[in-house]
Amino acid sequence: MVSKIRFWYPLILLMFLCAGAAMDTIRPGNHLNSSTTVVSVGEMFELGFFQPTDSEHYYVGIWYKNIKEDPVVWIANRDYPVTASAFFGISDDGNLEIKQGRIIYRVTDMTLPNANVSAKLLDSGNLILRDENSSILWQSFDFPSHTYLPGMKLGYDTRIQSTWSYVSWKSSNDPSPGNFTLKLDSGPEKQIMILNGDAIYWRSIRSWGDSSNYFEFPVESRLNMYNFSFVSESDTAYLTYNIYRNDTISRFTIDATGQLRQLLWLDNEWSVLNSQPGQPCEVYAYCGANSSCSNVSSPICSCLPGYKPSSVEFWNNGDFKEGCSRKNELQCGKNDGFHMLTKVILPQKHLTREVQSFGDCRSSCLSNCSCSGFSYTGRNCSIWTGELINLQQLPVNNSSGTDFYLKLAATDLETKKSSSNMRRAVIVSVTVTMTVFTSAFCIWQVKVKRDKRKGETLDTFILFQVFVSDTSGTYSCFML
């Protein structure tokens, strides 16, 4: 009897090991229902059907295993919810599919040489479909939902017509595609952007081509957790990242309100390390065109010098999206000039080239009838044409920011000059008037003191000094 037990023990152990190894894999003939799941080998992620709160619909998704709230990171059927009677598995031709009665939703649609494939859930959260040689035929990381995990891509590859973008949920309880999309701009600036429908909602301030601004992606980097890589070739550009420590759990999500959030699992809860846009001025074109946005001003938006609200009614009601338009058109000649704005975050969309001097940069803008302004930094001349979008005015005590030279018509420059001269004249006039009155007051004081000094004789004329304080604007009188 003992020998029989010894004989069967290795076989039983092998069966358990094989069963454990298969917990992360779906094979042809196997399927998941609403009560069964697949778990990655390290128990980091789980794949199965889930039902959002207050919803009658079911979806096939991937979520964190053994983490509070089990946040879903990927969904197979965002547009096609099913009921609790549905199944998920591999079809006869080797594709992933969801079946509900006679209705079939194909998650993948490939023509394969044979159906000897399997689907495996990795500890990275990636679901891969592979052939008998373990070659990857398809992976969920190439079809993101709303969560950007370590190892995933944000960008595009025009050679294979692939775009790695992230779309928000419609609401916190509805995982169908929402209004906001996180993507990488395919233009030369390679900025990260959030779209609200087809309209730009938010942009990173600078491009990933600027190595001096490597962490321009909204990342809280104080913890030194992330290793970002940016790949840019003729047909491909994408941003990917990894986390240095294996015990760190972090993710980025684009939520139903358009917020891009950086989340970290810390002390048994999700902590929001960063969120963009963080302030109203970071929302793309919040103040419309040709305006300045300041988070510390009231109202938050103001027209640039030489500009006026395009719609006074909307502007006065706090609706700034119509922006501002010029008071006077440029003359496209030497009569035009520039007004310097200091401590600003420069507008979007400009062309930069190297020049020899500030004067060369100024001349380039002056001779270009479409030029709206320029900035010059260390031989780099940046030129803006057309409307100015997203110029931000920083507080006076902010040490960052750049000088921007706004191109104005000669009449607007004369108006500003006249206004400045008028201000100077008023200051001088007030100063002279105060000096005269203070002098008279001093004479009166001296006379009073002289009358009080009985028996004393004074010179026939009085000397006094009027002291004006530059800092406080106060006046003092001293007898000499």
Secondary structure, DSSP 8 states (H G I E B T S, - for coil): -HHHHHHHHHHHHHHHHHHHHGGGEE-TT-EE-TT-EEE-TTSSEEEEEE--TT---BEEEEEETTSTT--EEEES-TT--B-TT-EEEE-TTS-EEEEETTEEEES-----S-S--EEEE-TTS-EEEE-TT--EEEEGGGS--SEE-TT-EEEEETTTTEEE-EEEEEETTEEEEEEEEEEE--STT--EEEEETTEEEEE-SS-TT-GGGGGGTT---TT--EEEEEEE-SSEEEEEEEES-TT--EEEEE-TTS-EEEEEEETTEEEEEEEES-SGGGBTTTT-TTEEE-TTSSSSEEE-TTEEES-HHHHHTT--TT-EEESS---SSTT-EEEEEEEEE--S--EEEE-SSHHHHHHHHHH-TTEEEEEEETTEEEEEES----EEE--TT-S--EEEEEEE-HHHHHHHHHHHHHHHHHHHHHHHHHHHHHHHHHHHHHHHHHHHSTT----SS--EEEEE-TTT--EEEEE-
